[in-house]
Amino acid sequence: MRVLLIHSDYIEYEVKDKALKNPEPIPDEMKKGRMDEVLVAFISVEKVDEKNPEEVVEKAVEEIVNVAKQVKAENLFVYPFAHLSSELAKPSVALEVLKKIEEKLKEKGYNVGRAPFGYYKAFKISCKGHPLAELSRTIVPEAAKEE
Ligand SMILES: NCC(=O)N[C@H]1[C@@H](O)[C@H](n2cnc3c(N)ncnc32)O[C@@H]1CO
Protein backbone atom coordinates (compact mmCIF):
# COMPACT_ATOMS: atom_id res chain seq x y z
CA MET A 1 0.00 0.00 0.00
CA ARG A 2 1.20 3.50 -0.85
CA VAL A 3 -0.07 6.42 1.19
CA LEU A 4 0.43 10.11 0.41
CA LEU A 5 -0.50 12.28 3.39
CA ILE A 6 -1.31 15.98 2.81
CA HIS A 7 -2.21 18.21 5.75
CA SER A 8 -4.63 20.66 4.15
CA ASP A 9 -6.73 23.75 4.74
CA TYR A 10 -9.41 21.92 2.75
CA ILE A 11 -10.05 19.24 0.19
CA GLU A 12 -13.04 19.23 -2.11
CA TYR A 13 -14.01 16.77 -4.84
CA GLU A 14 -16.68 16.30 -7.47
CA VAL A 15 -17.47 12.98 -9.17
CA LYS A 16 -17.17 13.33 -12.94
CA ASP A 17 -17.48 9.88 -14.49
CA LYS A 18 -17.26 6.15 -13.85
CA ALA A 19 -13.70 4.84 -13.91
CA LEU A 20 -14.75 1.22 -13.33
CA LYS A 21 -17.54 -0.76 -14.92
CA ASN A 22 -19.04 -1.25 -11.45
CA PRO A 23 -17.98 1.67 -9.22
CA GLU A 24 -19.10 1.89 -5.60
CA PRO A 25 -22.83 2.73 -5.53
CA ILE A 26 -23.16 6.20 -3.98
CA PRO A 27 -26.05 8.44 -2.87
CA ASP A 28 -26.37 11.85 -4.58
CA GLU A 29 -24.91 13.59 -1.52
CA MET A 30 -21.59 11.75 -2.06
CA LYS A 31 -21.18 13.09 -5.61
CA LYS A 32 -19.57 16.21 -4.16
CA GLY A 33 -17.76 16.66 -0.90
CA ARG A 34 -15.55 19.01 1.09
CA MET A 35 -13.67 18.79 4.36
CA ASP A 36 -11.79 21.63 6.08
CA GLU A 37 -8.71 21.53 8.35
CA VAL A 38 -8.03 17.98 7.29
CA LEU A 39 -5.31 15.37 6.93
CA VAL A 40 -5.90 13.80 3.52
CA ALA A 41 -4.66 10.25 2.86
CA PHE A 42 -4.38 9.44 -0.83
CA ILE A 43 -4.19 5.64 -0.85
CA SER A 44 -3.23 3.09 -3.52
CA VAL A 45 -3.98 -0.43 -2.33
CA GLU A 46 -1.42 -2.79 -3.90
CA LYS A 47 -1.41 -6.39 -5.08
CA VAL A 48 0.95 -7.37 -2.26
CA ASP A 49 -1.67 -6.19 0.27
CA GLU A 50 -3.93 -9.03 -0.85
CA LYS A 51 -1.67 -11.37 1.15
CA ASN A 52 -3.00 -9.91 4.41
CA PRO A 53 -5.54 -7.08 4.03
CA GLU A 54 -6.35 -7.03 7.75
CA GLU A 55 -2.71 -6.40 8.62
CA VAL A 56 -2.26 -3.55 6.14
CA VAL A 57 -5.48 -1.94 7.40
CA GLU A 58 -4.09 -1.97 10.97
CA LYS A 59 -0.71 -0.62 9.83
CA ALA A 60 -2.30 2.11 7.69
CA VAL A 61 -4.54 3.23 10.57
CA GLU A 62 -1.50 3.34 12.88
CA GLU A 63 0.51 5.44 10.42
CA ILE A 64 -2.35 7.86 9.71
CA VAL A 65 -3.10 8.31 13.44
CA ASN A 66 0.60 8.92 14.19
CA VAL A 67 0.72 11.75 11.63
CA ALA A 68 -2.68 13.11 12.68
CA LYS A 69 -1.37 13.46 16.26
CA GLN A 70 1.82 15.19 15.09
CA VAL A 71 -0.03 17.75 12.94
CA LYS A 72 -2.95 17.98 15.40
CA ALA A 73 -5.56 17.05 12.79
CA GLU A 74 -8.96 15.85 14.01
CA ASN A 75 -10.50 15.60 10.53
CA LEU A 76 -9.26 12.84 8.24
CA PHE A 77 -10.12 12.13 4.61
CA VAL A 78 -9.53 8.79 2.86
CA TYR A 79 -9.07 9.29 -0.89
CA PRO A 80 -8.95 6.20 -3.16
CA PHE A 81 -6.05 7.04 -5.51
CA ALA A 82 -4.89 4.50 -8.08
CA HIS A 83 -1.86 6.55 -9.18
CA LEU A 84 0.75 5.83 -6.51
CA SER A 85 1.60 2.32 -7.71
CA SER A 86 1.84 0.24 -10.85
CA GLU A 87 0.91 -2.96 -8.97
CA LEU A 88 -2.65 -2.28 -7.87
CA ALA A 89 -4.85 -4.63 -5.88
CA LYS A 90 -8.07 -5.68 -7.53
CA PRO A 91 -10.92 -3.22 -6.93
CA SER A 92 -12.95 -5.54 -4.70
CA VAL A 93 -10.05 -5.91 -2.24
CA ALA A 94 -9.08 -2.24 -2.48
CA LEU A 95 -12.58 -1.00 -1.67
CA GLU A 96 -12.87 -3.29 1.35
CA VAL A 97 -9.47 -2.18 2.65
CA LEU A 98 -10.34 1.51 2.25
CA LYS A 99 -13.73 1.08 3.94
CA LYS A 100 -12.06 -0.73 6.86
CA ILE A 101 -9.48 2.05 7.24
CA GLU A 102 -12.32 4.60 7.35
CA GLU A 103 -14.25 2.52 9.89
CA LYS A 104 -11.28 2.00 12.23
CA LEU A 105 -10.29 5.67 12.13
CA LYS A 106 -13.87 6.55 13.14
CA GLU A 107 -13.66 4.04 15.98
CA LYS A 108 -10.63 5.97 17.23
CA GLY A 109 -12.76 9.12 17.47
CA TYR A 110 -11.78 11.02 14.33
CA ASN A 111 -14.18 12.74 11.94
CA VAL A 112 -13.51 10.74 8.78
CA GLY A 113 -14.61 11.41 5.21
CA ARG A 114 -14.00 9.22 2.20
CA ALA A 115 -14.19 9.95 -1.52
CA PRO A 116 -16.20 7.53 -3.66
CA PHE A 117 -14.40 4.52 -5.11
CA GLY A 118 -14.25 3.75 -8.84
CA TYR A 119 -14.80 7.21 -10.29
CA TYR A 120 -12.91 9.95 -12.05
CA LYS A 121 -13.14 12.99 -9.76
CA ALA A 122 -12.19 16.62 -9.96
CA PHE A 123 -10.55 17.76 -6.74
CA LYS A 124 -9.03 20.84 -5.15
CA ILE A 125 -6.69 20.73 -2.21
CA SER A 126 -4.88 23.41 -0.23
CA CYS A 127 -1.68 22.03 1.30
CA LYS A 128 -0.62 23.88 4.45
CA GLY A 129 3.06 23.76 3.46
CA HIS A 130 4.61 23.25 6.92
CA PRO A 131 7.45 20.69 7.25
CA LEU A 132 5.09 17.79 8.09
CA ALA A 133 2.39 18.77 5.59
CA GLU A 134 3.56 16.35 2.87
CA LEU A 135 4.49 12.80 3.89
CA SER A 136 4.37 9.38 2.24
CA ARG A 137 4.31 5.87 3.65
CA THR A 138 4.75 2.41 2.13
CA ILE A 139 2.97 -0.39 3.99
CA VAL A 140 3.41 -4.11 3.24
CA PRO A 141 2.26 -7.29 5.01
CA GLU A 142 5.01 -9.01 7.06
CA ALA A 143 4.61 -12.13 4.88
CA ALA A 144 5.70 -10.15 1.83
CA LYS A 145 8.89 -9.00 3.55
CA GLU A 146 10.23 -12.56 3.84
CA GLU A 147 10.11 -13.16 0.07
N1 LIG B 1 -8.18 9.46 -8.98
C1 LIG B 1 -9.17 8.59 -9.52
C2 LIG B 1 -8.89 7.17 -9.11
O1 LIG B 1 -7.83 6.86 -8.59
N2 LIG B 1 -9.88 6.30 -9.38
C3 LIG B 1 -9.72 4.90 -9.06
C4 LIG B 1 -10.06 4.60 -7.62
O2 LIG B 1 -11.20 5.34 -7.20
C5 LIG B 1 -10.47 3.15 -7.69
N3 LIG B 1 -9.41 2.15 -7.51
C6 LIG B 1 -9.30 1.02 -8.24
N4 LIG B 1 -8.31 0.24 -7.79
C7 LIG B 1 -7.76 0.90 -6.73
C8 LIG B 1 -6.71 0.60 -5.83
N5 LIG B 1 -6.01 -0.56 -5.95
N6 LIG B 1 -6.40 1.48 -4.87
C9 LIG B 1 -7.09 2.64 -4.76
N7 LIG B 1 -8.12 2.99 -5.57
C10 LIG B 1 -8.45 2.13 -6.55
O3 LIG B 1 -11.02 2.96 -9.01
C11 LIG B 1 -10.69 4.05 -9.83
C12 LIG B 1 -10.15 3.53 -11.14
O4 LIG B 1 -8.93 2.89 -10.93
The ligand as a Tripos MOL2 file, in Angstrom:
@<TRIPOS>MOLECULE
LIG
   23    25     1     0     0
SMALL
NO_CHARGES

@<TRIPOS>ATOM
      1 N1         -8.1810    9.4630   -8.9820 N.3       1 LIG1
      2 C1         -9.1700    8.5900   -9.5240 C.3       1 LIG1
      3 C2         -8.8850    7.1690   -9.1130 C.2       1 LIG1
      4 O1         -7.8330    6.8600   -8.5900 O.2       1 LIG1
      5 N2         -9.8820    6.2960   -9.3820 N.am      1 LIG1
      6 C3         -9.7150    4.8970   -9.0580 C.3       1 LIG1
      7 C4        -10.0610    4.5970   -7.6220 C.3       1 LIG1
      8 O2        -11.2000    5.3430   -7.2030 O.3       1 LIG1
      9 C5        -10.4700    3.1460   -7.6860 C.3       1 LIG1
     10 N3         -9.4130    2.1540   -7.5120 N.ar      1 LIG1
     11 C6         -9.3000    1.0190   -8.2430 C.ar      1 LIG1
     12 N4         -8.3120    0.2380   -7.7910 N.ar      1 LIG1
     13 C7         -7.7630    0.9030   -6.7270 C.ar      1 LIG1
     14 C8         -6.7070    0.5970   -5.8340 C.ar      1 LIG1
     15 N5         -6.0070   -0.5570   -5.9540 N.pl3     1 LIG1
     16 N6         -6.4000    1.4760   -4.8670 N.ar      1 LIG1
     17 C9         -7.0890    2.6400   -4.7620 C.ar      1 LIG1
     18 N7         -8.1220    2.9930   -5.5750 N.ar      1 LIG1
     19 C10        -8.4540    2.1260   -6.5510 C.ar      1 LIG1
     20 O3        -11.0210    2.9600   -9.0080 O.3       1 LIG1
     21 C11       -10.6880    4.0510   -9.8330 C.3       1 LIG1
     22 C12       -10.1520    3.5310  -11.1390 C.3       1 LIG1
     23 O4         -8.9270    2.8930  -10.9340 O.3       1 LIG1
@<TRIPOS>BOND
     1     1     2 1
     2     2     3 1
     3     3     4 2
     4     3     5 1
     5     5     6 1
     6     6     7 1
     7     6    21 1
     8     7     8 1
     9     7     9 1
    10     9    10 1
    11     9    20 1
    12    10    11 ar
    13    10    19 ar
    14    11    12 ar
    15    12    13 ar
    16    13    14 ar
    17    13    19 ar
    18    14    15 1
    19    14    16 ar
    20    16    17 ar
    21    17    18 ar
    22    18    19 ar
    23    20    21 1
    24    21    22 1
    25    22    23 1
@<TRIPOS>SUBSTRUCTURE
     1 LIG1         1 GROUP 0 **** ****
